[in-house]
């Protein structure tokens, strides 16, 4: 009975501690507690519960010797067993806590209180007693310490001021720091110093100086009217055209007049054949061209001809192009039939063209007299024969390569040199042969707000500021950074030039990584792997005249399709033709073309006015048909640049 009571009492004691294990088994299973083991602990083994207990770990305080033979369900918390399980651990833990508290809490607080009390007792003044007796001086009241702390900040501010002064000095047009840059530009473009009327200004200044000296020498006050008349007479004398130049202008006028008269006497009939996709192979084989029969010596004779077409009211834009581009230029000028036939208007047109040629010796001008056979009005602008004029310009090309541009695009000052350098690189990597590649010239646009409303106000930009259009790569980077320049037409036709990846170009990412199989690690300009949009229409450098001698040389690039006229789809059709022919596209490094602001052209107004004019709809339908023709014509061609997967 007594034994039974003890058993019952012991069971109750366990239950009072919150652990009820049942009357038949007063202790929980060691396997349940530790995951394995046995109640049988007669001999040491791997399953010995005392050996498997977490309390055997030194980190957790070791084994409780008082409970060596029996298990007690009450266990200390983990943190207690680590830090306070023995007196030594408790003492060490207490010492560490007190030290850290003193070092990082109590001592700093006492120091701050003491220092603040000293500061308050001195009424915020720098007294001698306070400075001499105080051990802990306030940082805010220590002038030497403040100077040492603020010294790096002052140096940074001074460096910033010097840097800003240097930038301002570089931006000033007449400082000595800009002479080296201007001298380099003069070497690149010999005619740079005489651009935009600078010579005229210099002559006028010289005239004023002469008159002033004459007045001072004679000590007489000239009458104001006499002075003005003298200045005018001197200006006329200074600006007289030399006889040799006058002879050249006269010869050019005669040649232009003869060509215009020839076109007036023999106007093309409406049934005359035109160049289309279906005739492209025969055109390249049989069409007359100006390519030399002797070919070229590579790479010495490599050069690129600018082919430009424009109307008479846009000729003024070519003055800047002539200053920057030293290779040949072929200009085809649009002359409405009525203008060419009228004596007064025709003479005025010839005068303006001849004067332009006199200041641009590398330019060849071809007039194109146009009859509005479509009878759409607008001075014939609805039927503006843009591709016919481009092909007429191509017929006059005598160089190895061509770059067909619009007249409102101005090349960078080093464009023709950079093109030649990259053509030499491509020929060298192609076993000395001219590759049939299209090299994209990045295009930008100079923004003005508000835009110029007439030709005279547009002309004033360059006349007032010779740096209005970026000249070289760094100028363009600065112009884009200042948001004065953007990618050409990116604000209204982002697909037109997005594939060029101009942001990468501006970061000087101009070259592809060499292939693993290329042991010489040849550097090649970046190739366009795919088109972001099939509406991509860049300006490209193409091979034209063959380098090999031939009695009948054939162009290396296709002509434009002359079914396209007016504004829209006339340039992109040529890019699509090149793409379907399998021509690879590359991006030219370092150089560019930039669009000069001008009033909206009449032909673009016709394009935008869909209600009154059918030009827009006709060209859209024709281009859709043209793409189908390309797919049929070049269905077996491989290597066509695909459209990018933008999904």
C-alpha positions as CSV (number, residue, x, y, z in Angstrom):
1,X,0.0,0.0,0.0
2,X,2.8,2.3,1.0
3,X,4.6,1.5,-2.3
4,X,1.5,2.2,-4.3
5,X,1.1,5.6,-2.5
6,X,4.7,6.6,-3.4
7,X,4.1,5.7,-6.9
8,X,0.9,7.7,-7.0
9,X,2.5,10.6,-5.3
10,X,5.4,10.7,-7.7
11,X,3.0,10.6,-10.6
12,X,1.0,13.5,-9.2
13,X,4.2,15.5,-8.7
14,X,5.1,15.1,-12.3
15,X,1.6,16.0,-13.4
16,X,1.7,19.2,-11.3
17,X,4.7,20.3,-13.2
18,X,2.6,20.3,-16.3
19,X,3.8,17.0,-17.8
20,X,1.5,14.1,-17.6
21,X,3.0,10.8,-18.9
22,X,0.5,8.3,-17.7
23,X,0.7,5.9,-14.7
24,X,2.3,3.0,-16.4
25,X,5.3,5.0,-17.8
26,X,6.5,7.8,-15.5
27,X,9.3,9.0,-17.9
28,X,9.0,9.8,-21.6
29,X,10.8,7.7,-24.1
30,X,14.4,8.6,-24.7
31,X,13.8,8.0,-28.4
32,X,10.9,10.5,-28.4
33,X,13.1,13.0,-26.5
34,X,16.4,12.7,-28.5
35,X,15.3,11.0,-31.7
36,X,17.0,7.6,-31.0
37,X,18.5,5.6,-28.1
38,X,17.0,3.2,-25.6
39,X,16.0,3.1,-21.9
40,X,18.5,0.4,-21.5
41,X,21.7,2.1,-20.5
42,X,23.6,-0.7,-18.9
43,X,26.5,-0.6,-21.2
44,X,28.0,2.4,-23.1
45,X,26.9,2.3,-26.7
46,X,26.0,4.7,-29.5
47,X,22.4,4.7,-28.4
48,X,23.3,5.6,-24.8
49,X,20.8,8.5,-24.0
50,X,23.3,10.2,-21.8
51,X,25.8,10.4,-24.6
52,X,23.3,11.6,-27.1
53,X,21.8,14.3,-24.8
54,X,22.4,17.9,-25.9
55,X,23.6,18.7,-22.4
56,X,26.8,16.7,-23.2
57,X,28.0,19.7,-25.3
58,X,30.5,21.9,-23.7
59,X,28.8,24.9,-25.4
60,X,25.5,24.1,-23.7
61,X,27.0,23.7,-20.2
62,X,27.9,20.0,-20.2
63,X,26.1,17.2,-18.3
64,X,24.3,17.9,-15.1
65,X,26.1,15.6,-12.6
66,X,23.3,15.8,-10.1
67,X,21.0,14.2,-12.6
68,X,23.4,11.6,-13.9
69,X,21.3,8.6,-13.2
70,X,17.8,10.0,-13.8
71,X,16.1,12.2,-16.3
72,X,14.4,15.3,-15.0
73,X,11.9,16.9,-17.4
74,X,12.7,20.5,-16.3
75,X,15.2,22.1,-18.7
76,X,16.8,25.6,-18.7
77,X,16.5,27.9,-21.7
78,X,19.2,27.8,-24.4
79,X,20.6,31.3,-23.7
80,X,20.8,30.4,-20.0
81,X,22.7,27.2,-20.6
82,X,25.2,29.0,-22.9
83,X,25.9,32.1,-20.7
84,X,25.0,31.2,-17.1
85,X,25.2,27.5,-16.7
86,X,28.4,27.8,-14.5
87,X,29.7,30.5,-12.2
88,X,32.7,31.1,-14.5
89,X,30.4,31.7,-17.5
90,X,28.1,33.9,-15.5
91,X,31.0,36.1,-14.4
92,X,32.5,36.4,-17.9
93,X,29.1,37.3,-19.3
94,X,28.5,39.9,-16.7
95,X,32.0,41.5,-17.3
96,X,31.5,41.7,-21.0
97,X,28.0,43.3,-20.6
98,X,29.4,45.9,-18.2
99,X,32.4,46.7,-20.3
100,X,30.3,47.2,-23.5
101,X,27.8,49.3,-21.6
102,X,30.5,51.6,-20.2
103,X,32.4,51.9,-23.4
104,X,29.5,52.6,-25.8
105,X,26.7,54.0,-23.6
106,X,27.7,55.3,-20.1
107,X,31.0,57.0,-20.9
108,X,29.8,58.8,-24.0
109,X,26.7,60.0,-22.2
110,X,28.8,61.3,-19.3
111,X,31.2,63.0,-21.6
112,X,28.4,64.8,-23.5
113,X,26.8,65.9,-20.2
114,X,30.1,67.2,-18.9
115,X,31.0,69.0,-22.0
116,X,27.5,70.6,-22.4
117,X,27.7,71.7,-18.8
118,X,31.1,73.4,-19.4
119,X,29.6,75.1,-22.5
120,X,26.6,76.4,-20.6
121,X,28.7,77.6,-17.7
122,X,30.7,79.7,-20.1
123,X,27.6,81.3,-21.6
124,X,28.6,80.2,-25.0
125,X,31.6,82.5,-25.1
126,X,35.2,81.5,-25.9
127,X,36.7,82.6,-22.5
128,X,40.3,82.1,-21.6
129,X,39.5,80.1,-18.5
130,X,37.3,77.7,-20.4
131,X,39.9,77.1,-23.1
132,X,42.8,76.6,-20.8
133,X,41.2,74.5,-18.1
134,X,38.8,72.4,-20.2
135,X,40.1,69.0,-21.1
136,X,37.2,68.1,-23.3
137,X,36.9,71.0,-25.7
138,X,33.8,71.2,-27.9
139,X,34.3,70.4,-31.6
140,X,32.0,73.3,-32.4
141,X,34.1,75.8,-30.5
142,X,37.5,74.5,-31.7
143,X,38.4,76.7,-34.7
144,X,41.5,74.8,-35.7
145,X,39.7,71.5,-35.6
146,X,36.9,73.0,-37.7
147,X,39.4,74.2,-40.2
148,X,40.9,70.8,-40.5
149,X,37.5,69.1,-40.9
150,X,36.3,71.6,-43.5
151,X,39.6,71.7,-45.4
152,X,38.6,68.9,-47.9
153,X,35.2,70.5,-48.5
154,X,36.9,73.8,-49.3
155,X,39.3,72.1,-51.7
156,X,36.4,70.4,-53.5
157,X,34.6,73.7,-53.9
158,X,37.7,75.4,-55.2
159,X,38.3,72.5,-57.7
160,X,34.7,72.8,-58.8
161,X,35.1,76.6,-59.3
162,X,38.2,76.1,-61.4
163,X,36.6,73.4,-63.5
164,X,33.6,75.6,-64.2
165,X,35.9,78.5,-65.1
166,X,37.7,76.2,-67.5
167,X,34.5,75.0,-69.1
168,X,33.3,78.6,-69.5
169,X,36.6,79.6,-71.0
170,X,36.4,76.7,-73.5
171,X,32.9,77.8,-74.5
172,X,33.9,81.4,-75.2
173,X,34.4,81.8,-79.0
174,X,37.4,84.1,-78.8
175,X,39.6,82.7,-76.0
176,X,43.0,81.3,-76.6
177,X,42.0,77.9,-75.3
178,X,39.9,77.3,-78.3
179,X,42.6,78.1,-80.9
180,X,44.0,74.6,-81.0
181,X,40.5,73.1,-81.7
182,X,39.8,75.7,-84.4
183,X,43.2,75.1,-86.0
184,X,42.5,71.4,-86.1
185,X,39.1,72.1,-87.8
186,X,40.8,74.4,-90.3
187,X,43.2,71.5,-91.3
188,X,40.2,69.2,-91.7
189,X,38.2,71.8,-93.7
190,X,40.4,74.3,-95.4
191,X,37.5,76.5,-96.3
192,X,36.3,76.7,-92.7
193,X,37.8,80.2,-92.1
194,X,35.9,81.7,-95.0
195,X,32.5,80.2,-94.1
196,X,29.2,82.0,-93.4
197,X,30.4,85.4,-94.5
198,X,33.4,85.7,-92.2
199,X,35.5,86.9,-95.1
200,X,33.0,89.6,-95.8
201,X,33.0,90.7,-92.2
202,X,36.8,90.9,-92.2
203,X,36.8,93.0,-95.4
204,X,34.2,95.4,-93.9
205,X,36.3,95.7,-90.8
206,X,39.4,96.4,-93.0
207,X,37.4,99.0,-94.9
208,X,36.4,100.8,-91.6
209,X,40.0,100.7,-90.4
210,X,41.3,102.3,-93.6
211,X,38.7,105.0,-93.5
212,X,39.4,105.7,-89.9
213,X,43.1,106.1,-90.5
214,X,42.5,108.4,-93.5
215,X,40.3,110.6,-91.4
216,X,42.8,110.7,-88.5
217,X,45.7,111.5,-90.9
218,X,43.9,114.4,-92.5
219,X,42.5,115.7,-89.2
220,X,39.3,116.6,-91.1
221,X,35.8,115.7,-90.1
222,X,34.2,114.1,-93.1
223,X,30.6,114.6,-93.7
224,X,28.4,111.6,-92.7
225,X,27.0,111.1,-96.1
226,X,30.4,111.3,-97.8
227,X,31.7,108.7,-95.3
228,X,28.9,106.3,-96.1
229,X,29.4,106.7,-99.9
230,X,33.1,106.1,-99.5
231,X,32.5,103.0,-97.5
232,X,30.1,101.7,-100.2
233,X,32.5,102.4,-103.0
234,X,35.3,100.7,-101.1
235,X,33.1,97.7,-100.3
236,X,32.2,97.3,-104.0
237,X,35.8,97.5,-105.0
238,X,36.9,94.9,-102.3
239,X,34.2,92.5,-103.3
240,X,34.9,92.5,-107.0
241,X,35.0,89.0,-108.4
242,X,38.4,88.1,-110.0
243,X,38.4,87.7,-113.7
244,X,39.3,84.1,-113.6
245,X,36.4,83.2,-111.3
246,X,34.1,85.3,-113.4
247,X,35.2,83.3,-116.5
248,X,34.4,80.0,-114.7
249,X,30.9,81.3,-113.7
250,X,30.2,82.4,-117.2
251,X,31.2,79.0,-118.6
252,X,29.0,77.3,-116.0
253,X,26.0,79.5,-116.8
254,X,26.4,78.7,-120.5
255,X,26.5,74.9,-119.8
256,X,23.5,75.1,-117.5
257,X,21.5,77.1,-120.1
258,X,22.4,74.7,-122.8
259,X,21.3,71.7,-120.7
260,X,18.0,73.4,-119.7
261,X,17.3,74.4,-123.3
262,X,18.0,70.8,-124.4
263,X,15.4,69.4,-121.9
264,X,12.9,72.1,-123.0
265,X,13.3,71.2,-126.7
266,X,13.1,67.4,-126.0
267,X,10.7,66.9,-123.1
268,X,10.4,63.3,-122.0
269,X,7.2,61.6,-123.2
270,X,4.8,60.1,-120.7
271,X,5.3,56.7,-122.3
272,X,9.0,56.7,-121.7
273,X,10.3,53.7,-119.8
274,X,11.1,54.2,-116.1
275,X,13.4,52.2,-113.8
276,X,11.4,49.7,-111.6
277,X,12.2,46.5,-109.7
278,X,11.3,44.5,-112.8
279,X,13.9,46.3,-114.9
280,X,16.6,46.6,-112.2
281,X,18.9,43.8,-113.5
282,X,18.8,45.2,-117.1
283,X,19.2,48.8,-115.7
284,X,22.4,47.8,-113.8
285,X,23.7,46.0,-116.9
286,X,22.7,48.3,-119.7
287,X,22.0,51.8,-118.3
288,X,24.6,54.4,-119.2
289,X,26.8,55.6,-116.3
290,X,29.9,57.6,-115.7
291,X,32.1,54.9,-114.1
292,X,35.7,54.9,-115.5
293,X,36.6,52.1,-117.8
294,X,40.1,51.9,-116.2
295,X,38.7,51.0,-112.7
296,X,40.4,52.1,-109.5
297,X,43.6,51.4,-107.7
298,X,42.6,50.1,-104.2
299,X,42.7,51.5,-101.7
300,X,44.4,54.7,-103.0
301,X,41.5,55.8,-105.3
302,X,38.7,55.1,-102.8
303,X,36.3,58.0,-102.6
304,X,32.6,58.7,-102.0
305,X,30.3,60.9,-103.9
306,X,27.4,62.8,-102.2
307,X,24.3,62.5,-104.4
308,X,21.7,65.2,-103.5
309,X,18.5,66.4,-105.1
310,X,16.7,69.6,-104.1
311,X,14.5,72.5,-105.2
312,X,15.8,76.0,-105.8
313,X,14.6,77.3,-102.4
314,X,16.9,74.8,-100.6
315,X,20.2,75.5,-102.5
316,X,21.4,77.7,-99.6
317,X,21.8,74.7,-97.4
318,X,24.6,73.4,-99.6
319,X,27.0,76.1,-98.6
320,X,27.8,74.4,-95.3
321,X,28.0,71.0,-96.9
322,X,30.6,72.3,-99.4
323,X,32.7,73.6,-96.5
324,X,32.7,70.2,-94.7
325,X,32.8,67.7,-97.6
326,X,35.8,67.6,-99.8
327,X,35.0,64.6,-102.0
328,X,32.8,65.0,-105.2
329,X,29.2,66.2,-104.9
330,X,26.5,65.6,-107.5
331,X,23.5,67.9,-107.2
332,X,20.3,67.5,-109.2
333,X,18.2,70.7,-109.1
334,X,14.4,70.6,-109.7
335,X,13.2,73.1,-112.2
336,X,9.4,73.3,-113.0
337,X,8.7,73.5,-116.7
338,X,7.2,77.0,-116.2
339,X,10.2,78.3,-114.4
340,X,12.7,77.0,-116.9
341,X,10.6,78.4,-119.8
342,X,10.2,81.8,-118.3
343,X,13.2,84.0,-119.3
344,X,13.4,86.0,-116.1
345,X,12.8,83.2,-113.7
346,X,15.1,80.9,-115.7
347,X,17.9,83.4,-115.7
348,X,17.5,84.0,-111.9
349,X,17.7,80.2,-111.3
350,X,20.8,79.8,-113.4
351,X,22.5,82.7,-111.6
352,X,21.9,81.1,-108.2
353,X,23.1,77.7,-109.3
354,X,26.2,79.2,-111.0
355,X,27.2,81.2,-107.9
356,X,26.9,78.1,-105.7
357,X,29.2,76.2,-108.1
358,X,31.7,79.0,-108.1
359,X,32.2,78.5,-104.3
360,X,32.0,74.7,-104.4
361,X,34.5,73.4,-107.0
362,X,33.9,69.8,-106.1
363,X,30.2,70.0,-107.1
364,X,28.6,69.0,-110.3
365,X,25.1,70.4,-110.9
366,X,22.5,68.7,-113.2
367,X,19.3,70.6,-113.8
368,X,16.1,68.6,-114.1
369,X,13.2,70.2,-116.0
370,X,10.0,68.6,-114.8
371,X,6.6,68.7,-116.5
372,X,3.6,68.0,-114.2
373,X,2.1,65.3,-116.3
374,X,-0.1,64.1,-113.5
375,X,-1.9,67.5,-113.4
376,X,-2.2,67.5,-109.7
377,X,-1.3,71.2,-109.2
378,X,0.8,72.6,-106.4
379,X,3.5,73.6,-108.9
380,X,4.1,70.0,-109.7
381,X,5.1,69.2,-106.1
382,X,2.5,66.4,-105.9
383,X,4.5,64.6,-108.6
384,X,8.0,65.7,-107.4
385,X,10.2,63.1,-109.2
386,X,12.5,62.4,-106.3
387,X,13.7,59.0,-107.4
388,X,14.1,60.0,-111.0
389,X,16.4,62.8,-109.9
390,X,18.4,60.5,-107.6
391,X,18.9,58.1,-110.5
392,X,20.0,61.0,-112.7
393,X,22.5,61.9,-110.1
394,X,23.8,58.3,-109.9
395,X,24.4,58.4,-113.6
396,X,27.0,61.1,-113.1
397,X,29.0,59.3,-110.3
398,X,32.6,58.5,-111.1
399,X,33.7,57.2,-107.7
400,X,33.9,53.9,-106.0
401,X,31.2,54.6,-103.4
402,X,28.1,56.8,-103.0
403,X,26.1,58.4,-100.2
404,X,22.7,59.5,-101.2
405,X,21.4,62.2,-98.9
406,X,18.7,64.9,-98.7
407,X,19.9,68.5,-99.0
408,X,18.9,69.4,-95.4
409,X,21.4,66.9,-93.9
410,X,24.8,68.4,-93.2
411,X,27.8,66.0,-92.9
412,X,30.3,66.2,-90.0
413,X,33.6,67.8,-90.9
414,X,35.4,64.4,-90.9
415,X,32.8,62.2,-92.6
416,X,34.5,61.6,-95.9
417,X,37.8,60.8,-94.2
418,X,36.1,58.4,-91.7
419,X,34.2,56.7,-94.5
420,X,37.5,56.1,-96.4
421,X,39.3,54.7,-93.3
422,X,36.5,52.2,-92.7
423,X,36.3,51.2,-96.4
424,X,40.0,50.5,-96.3
425,X,39.5,48.3,-93.2
426,X,36.7,46.3,-94.9
427,X,38.7,45.8,-98.1
428,X,41.7,44.6,-96.1
429,X,39.6,42.0,-94.3
430,X,38.0,41.0,-97.6
431,X,41.1,39.9,-99.4
432,X,41.6,43.2,-101.1
433,X,38.1,43.2,-102.7
434,X,35.3,45.8,-102.3
435,X,32.6,44.1,-100.2
436,X,28.9,44.7,-101.0
437,X,28.1,46.2,-97.7
438,X,25.8,49.1,-96.6
439,X,27.4,51.4,-94.0
440,X,24.8,53.3,-92.0
441,X,25.7,56.9,-91.3
442,X,24.0,57.9,-87.9
443,X,21.6,60.8,-88.4
444,X,20.7,63.5,-85.9
445,X,18.5,66.6,-85.9
446,X,19.2,70.1,-84.5
447,X,16.2,71.3,-82.5
448,X,15.1,75.0,-82.2
449,X,12.3,76.4,-80.2
450,X,10.3,78.0,-81.7
451,X,11.2,76.6,-85.2
452,X,12.1,79.1,-87.9
453,X,9.1,80.1,-90.0
454,X,10.8,81.3,-93.2
455,X,14.1,80.8,-95.1
456,X,15.7,84.0,-94.0
457,X,15.3,83.2,-90.3
458,X,16.6,79.7,-90.9
459,X,19.7,81.0,-92.6
460,X,20.4,83.2,-89.6
461,X,21.2,80.2,-87.3
462,X,24.6,79.5,-88.9
463,X,25.3,83.1,-89.7
464,X,24.9,84.2,-86.0
465,X,26.5,81.1,-84.5
466,X,29.0,79.1,-86.6
467,X,28.9,76.3,-84.0
468,X,25.1,76.0,-84.4
469,X,25.5,72.5,-86.0
470,X,27.9,70.1,-84.3
471,X,31.1,69.6,-86.3
472,X,32.7,66.5,-84.8
473,X,31.8,63.6,-82.5
474,X,32.4,65.4,-79.2
475,X,30.3,68.3,-80.4
476,X,27.4,66.0,-81.1
477,X,27.7,64.3,-77.7
478,X,27.5,67.7,-76.0
479,X,24.6,68.8,-78.2
480,X,22.6,65.6,-77.4
481,X,23.5,65.9,-73.7
482,X,22.2,69.5,-73.7
483,X,19.0,68.3,-75.5
484,X,19.7,70.6,-78.4
485,X,20.1,67.6,-80.8
486,X,18.0,64.3,-81.0
487,X,18.1,61.3,-83.2
488,X,16.7,62.2,-86.6
489,X,12.8,62.2,-86.5
490,X,12.8,60.3,-83.2
491,X,10.0,62.6,-82.0
492,X,7.6,61.7,-84.8
493,X,9.0,58.6,-86.5
494,X,11.0,56.6,-83.9
495,X,11.1,53.5,-86.2
496,X,13.0,55.4,-88.9
497,X,16.4,55.3,-87.2
498,X,16.0,53.3,-84.0
499,X,17.9,50.3,-85.3
500,X,21.1,52.3,-85.5
501,X,21.2,52.1,-81.7
502,X,22.4,55.7,-81.4
503,X,22.8,55.5,-77.6
504,X,25.4,52.8,-77.9
505,X,27.0,54.8,-80.7
506,X,27.3,57.9,-78.5
507,X,29.0,55.8,-75.9
508,X,31.7,54.9,-78.5
509,X,30.5,51.3,-78.7
510,X,31.5,51.1,-82.4
511,X,33.0,47.7,-82.8
512,X,32.0,44.1,-82.5
513,X,33.9,41.7,-80.3
514,X,36.4,39.5,-82.4
515,X,35.2,36.0,-83.1
516,X,36.8,33.1,-81.2
517,X,38.1,31.7,-84.5
518,X,39.8,35.0,-85.4
519,X,43.4,34.5,-84.3
520,X,44.4,38.1,-85.4
521,X,41.6,39.6,-83.4
522,X,40.5,41.8,-86.2
523,X,38.4,44.8,-85.2
524,X,35.2,45.2,-87.3
525,X,32.6,47.9,-87.0
526,X,29.3,46.9,-85.4
527,X,27.0,44.9,-87.7
528,X,23.3,45.2,-87.5
529,X,22.0,41.7,-86.8
530,X,18.3,42.5,-87.1
531,X,16.0,45.4,-87.8
532,X,13.9,46.7,-84.9
533,X,11.3,47.7,-87.5
534,X,10.9,47.1,-91.2
535,X,10.3,50.9,-91.4
536,X,14.0,51.4,-90.8
537,X,15.3,53.9,-93.5
538,X,18.9,55.0,-92.7
539,X,21.3,56.9,-95.0
540,X,23.9,54.4,-96.2
541,X,27.2,54.3,-98.0
542,X,27.2,51.9,-100.9
543,X,29.7,50.6,-103.5
544,X,29.0,51.9,-106.9
545,X,31.7,51.9,-109.6
546,X,33.7,48.6,-109.9
547,X,37.4,48.7,-109.3
548,X,38.2,46.2,-112.1
549,X,38.8,47.6,-115.6
550,X,35.9,47.1,-118.0
551,X,34.8,48.4,-121.3
552,X,31.2,48.5,-120.0
553,X,31.4,48.9,-116.2
554,X,28.2,48.0,-114.3
555,X,27.1,49.7,-111.0
556,X,27.4,47.5,-107.9
557,X,24.2,48.8,-106.3
558,X,20.6,49.0,-107.6
559,X,18.9,52.1,-108.8
560,X,15.9,53.6,-107.1
561,X,12.4,52.6,-108.2
562,X,11.0,55.5,-110.2
563,X,7.4,54.6,-109.6
564,X,7.8,56.4,-106.2
565,X,7.5,60.2,-106.3
566,X,6.6,63.1,-104.1
567,X,7.1,62.6,-100.3
568,X,7.1,59.2,-98.5
569,X,8.2,55.7,-99.1
570,X,10.8,56.7,-101.8
571,X,13.9,56.1,-99.7
572,X,12.7,53.1,-97.6
573,X,11.9,51.2,-100.8
574,X,15.6,51.3,-101.7
575,X,16.6,50.1,-98.2
576,X,14.1,47.2,-98.5
577,X,15.6,46.4,-101.9
578,X,19.1,46.2,-100.4
579,X,17.8,44.0,-97.5
580,X,16.1,41.5,-99.8
581,X,19.2,41.3,-101.9
582,X,21.0,40.0,-98.8
583,X,23.2,43.1,-98.3
584,X,24.7,43.3,-94.7
585,X,24.4,46.5,-92.8
586,X,27.1,48.1,-90.6
587,X,27.2,51.3,-88.5
588,X,29.8,53.9,-89.2
589,X,31.8,55.0,-86.1
590,X,32.6,58.6,-85.1
591,X,31.0,60.6,-87.9
592,X,27.4,61.5,-88.6
593,X,25.0,63.8,-90.5
594,X,22.8,66.4,-88.8
595,X,19.5,67.9,-90.1
596,X,19.4,71.7,-90.4
597,X,16.0,73.3,-89.5
598,X,14.0,74.7,-92.3
599,X,10.3,75.5,-93.1
600,X,8.1,72.6,-94.1
601,X,8.4,71.9,-97.8
602,X,5.5,72.1,-100.2
603,X,5.8,68.4,-101.1
604,X,5.5,67.4,-97.4
605,X,2.4,69.6,-97.0
606,X,0.9,67.7,-100.0
607,X,1.8,64.4,-98.2
608,X,0.1,65.4,-95.0
609,X,-3.1,66.8,-96.6
610,X,-4.9,63.5,-97.2
611,X,-8.2,65.1,-97.8
612,X,-7.2,67.2,-100.8
613,X,-4.4,65.0,-102.2
614,X,-4.2,61.3,-102.9
615,X,-0.4,61.1,-102.8
616,X,-0.3,59.5,-99.3
617,X,-2.7,56.7,-100.2
618,X,-1.1,56.0,-103.5
619,X,2.4,55.6,-102.1
620,X,1.2,53.4,-99.2
621,X,-0.5,51.0,-101.6
622,X,2.5,51.0,-104.0
623,X,4.9,50.2,-101.2
624,X,2.8,47.2,-100.1
625,X,2.8,46.0,-103.6
626,X,6.5,46.6,-103.9
627,X,7.3,44.4,-100.9
628,X,5.3,41.5,-102.4
629,X,7.4,42.0,-105.6
630,X,10.6,41.8,-103.6
631,X,9.5,38.6,-101.9
632,X,8.9,37.0,-105.2
633,X,12.1,38.3,-106.8
634,X,14.4,37.3,-104.0
635,X,12.7,34.3,-102.5
636,X,15.8,32.1,-102.8
637,X,18.3,34.7,-101.3
638,X,19.9,33.8,-98.0
639,X,21.4,36.2,-95.4
640,X,18.5,38.6,-95.4
641,X,18.6,40.8,-92.3
642,X,15.6,39.6,-90.2
643,X,13.2,41.6,-88.1
644,X,14.1,41.6,-84.4
645,X,11.9,39.5,-82.2
646,X,10.6,42.2,-79.8
647,X,8.2,39.9,-78.0
